[in-house]
Amino acid sequence: MNIGIVGLGRMGESLALHAIKKGHSVVGYDHNPDRAEAVAKNGIRPTFSLTELAQKLSPPRIILVYVPHGEPTRQTIVSLKDILRPGDLVVDGGNSHWEDSICHYELLKSRGIAFLDIGTSGGGEGALTGACFMVGGDAQAFARVEPLLRDLAVPEGVVHAGLPPPATT
């Protein structure tokens, strides 16, 4: 599978390295260009903008976001909304608050872009050797990323919890 990872800190880089070890191809972006360049020696194909990341992936794209929750995640998703196309998939692995995840889901859904909120457990070591993933989002989006998650998880370490609850007004 060919994937993009936004955020090449401890979790993002470790998951990227694990994915490469399992035979996946990874294109990576980090807001710090030095960080993006540094990971190239490990087989991650670096990019220096979200637009370049999207251009280096064939549609339909799968992009995992591993930036800090809150405003960094929101800014990343808002930017991706304008870069990606219908049929693409954004995965938030940064343990965002569930209300933020509902907003991200609705925002991307309005553009035909799928969204999954994936709680990731195991820290940096788990990301390198086998993490646990609790996935929120629709079944079709989950089916697209499930093989990757199973490759990156410990046995029985992937749970699909389903759709987010409807937004309340």
N, C-alpha and C positions, 0 to 999 in steps of 0.2 A: 504494500500500500504506500502511496506517496502522500505525505502529510506536511502541513505547515505548523510550526510552533511559534507563538508570540510570547516572548519572555524567556530568556535563556539564563535565568538565575539557577539556584540550586535545584528546584523541581523541574523546570522546563528543560534545562540541559540534561539532567539525569534521565528524564523520560525519553528525550531524544536519543541519547546514547543507548538506552535499553532497546528502543525501537529499531535502531540501526543494527544492533546485535541480533535482533530477531528477524532481520531481512527487510525491514521497511526503509524507505527513502525519506529523508527529513530535510525540509527547507526551514531555516530559522531566522527570526528577526528579534532584535532587542533594541530598545531605544538608545542604548549605549553602543555606538559603532565599534568601539574597541572590544566589547564583549562578543559581538557578532563575529568579528574577525577572529577572535581567539578560539572559538569553538570549531572553526573550519578544519583545524588539524585533526579533529576527531570524527570527521566524515559528515558533519552537518553542513549543508550548503547555506552559507550566510547570505542574507539580504539586508538592505539598509533603509527600507521603507516598507510599510504595509502594502503599498501598491506593487512594489517589486516582488514581495512574497506571493501575492495573488498571481502575478504574471508568471511566476516559476512553477505554479501548480496547474495541472490540467483540470478543467471542469468535469464533473462537479467536485469542487474543492472541499477538503476537510481541514479546518484550522483549529488547533487547540490553543487556548489562551491561558497562560500561566503567569499572569501579572498579579500584583496585590489586589485584593478585593476592594470594593468601593469605587472611588473616582478613577483610579487607573484602569479598572476593568470597564467602567462605563465609557470612558473616552475611547478605549480600544474598540469596543463594540459599535459605538456610534461611527467611528471611522470606517470599520469594516462594512457597515451597512451601505455605505456609499461606494465601496470598492467592489464588493462581491456581487454575484448575480443569482437569480433564482436557481434553486437546486443545490447551492452550496450549503455547507454545514459549519456552524461555529460551535465549539465546545468550550464552556467556561469551567476550567479546572481549579479556579482560585478560591473555592469555598465561599462564594458570595452569599449574602443574606437572601433568603428565599423571596422576599418582596422585590429585591433588585433583579433576581432571576426571572420573575414573572414579567417585569418591564422589558428585560432584554429579549425574552421569548416573543412578546407581543411586537416589539419594535422590528425584529428581524422577520417575523412571520408576515408582517405587512409588506415586506419586500420579496417574499417567496424564499427566504433563506431560513433553513432549519436551525434550531438551537437546542443544545443539551446543557444542562447544569450537572456537572460531575464533581461530587465530593471526592477528594483524593486523600487517602490515608497511607501512611507508611514513611513519610518524610523522605529525605534525600536517599537514604539507604534503600527504602522500599521502591522508590522510583527507579533505582538501578537494578534491583534484583527481583522485584515483585511487589506491587502495591495493591491496594483495595480501592474499588471504585463503586460509588453509589450514584446511579444515573437517574436524573429526572428529565422527562421529555417524551415526545411521541415515539411509538414503536418503530416507525419507518426510519427515523433518524438514528435511533439506537441500533437498529439492524446494520446500518452502514458502518458504524464505528465499533460494533461489538467484536469483530475479529481482532482488531488492534488492541482493544482493552483486554481481551483474554490473553493475548500475547504478553502484555505488560503486567498482568496481575498474578498474584499467588493463586493456586487452585481454589476454585469457588470464591474468588475475590471480586466478582462483578455482580452487582445487583441492579436490575432495572426497576426503579420505583414508580415509573409511569409519568403521566402528564402532571404539570404543576397545577395547583388548585386555581380555579377561576379568580380573576382580579375582583376585589370588592370595591364598591364605590361609596 
